Amino acid sequence: MSKRPAITKMNKRHTGNQYFTHYFNFYSTDPNFSEVRIWCWETWGPSTELSEWLLDAAKGINNISHNTNYCWVNDQFNKRIYFTSQAAATHFALRWL
């Protein structure tokens, strides 16, 4: 029996937990990462990779990368969308899960 995809609530073990509350981890059976990222961009506006978002936040830079709803990771280990609020995570879940 396969596990249903779910949004994960973040805690202090997670990178970026001071800025983000939830994330969704993509697997082969989940929604397509590229389609979801395009939907996020169209829904909330531009954002950036988590590493860039955190670097700018640490420097106190307020620019386009500080989207108030989401950012993402897309590397060899993870494909994730991070959400800054329960409301943004719920909006995503209602559309994609």
N, C-alpha and C positions, 0 to 999 in steps of 0.2 A: 504494500500500500504506500503510495507516494504522499509525502507531506505537502500540505497546501502552503503556497507562498505566504509569508507574513511580514509585516512591518515590525522591526525590532526597536524597542525602547532603549535608548542609550543610557549608560551610567559612567562612572569615573574610569572604567576600564577602556573606554572608547576614545580614540583621538577625536578632538573637536567637541567633546561633550559640553564644554562651556558655551558653545554657540548653537549646537544642534540637539534636538530632543529625540529624533527617530531616524532610522534608515531602512532602506529596502535593499536586500541583496539579490542580485539577479543570478538565476541558474538557467540551464538550457530549456526548461519547460515553462519558464516565467514569461511575462511580456518581453518583447524585444527592447533591449536597452536603448538603442538609437531612436526608436519611435517614442519611447517614454521621455527621453531627454529633449527631443523636439517638442513634445507636448508641454513639458515643463517650461521651456523657453517661450512658447506661444502663450501659455497661461500666465506666467509670472514675470517674464522678461529674461534678459541675459544673466548668466552666472558664469562660474568657472570651476576648475578642478579644486578639490578640497585643499590640496597642498598650497595652491596659490591663494585661496580664500584665507587660510590660516596665517600665511606669511603676511598678507596685507593687514589682517586684523591685529597681529602682533605689533606691527609698525604703526597702528592707528590710522591707516589709510582708509578713507571712505570713498570708494569709487564703484564702478559698475560691477566689480566682482563681489560686492557685499549685498547680494540679493537677499532680501528679507525672508525668503521662503525655502530656498534649496541650493545645493551644489552637488557635485558628483565626483566619483572616483572611477576611472576606467584604466586599469593596468593589468599586468599579467596575473595578478592574484585576486583582484576584486573588480566587480562591476556593481557600484552602489549609487543610489541617490540618497542624499542626506536632507532632512527637513528641519527647519528651525522652529516648528511648532506642531502641536497636535492637530491643529486645524489644517495645515498644509498636508500632513501625512494622511489625514482622513479624506481630504479632497482627492489625493492620489489614489487611495484605496477604493473610493467610490467609482473612480473611472477605470482602474486597471485590474482590480482584484475581484 
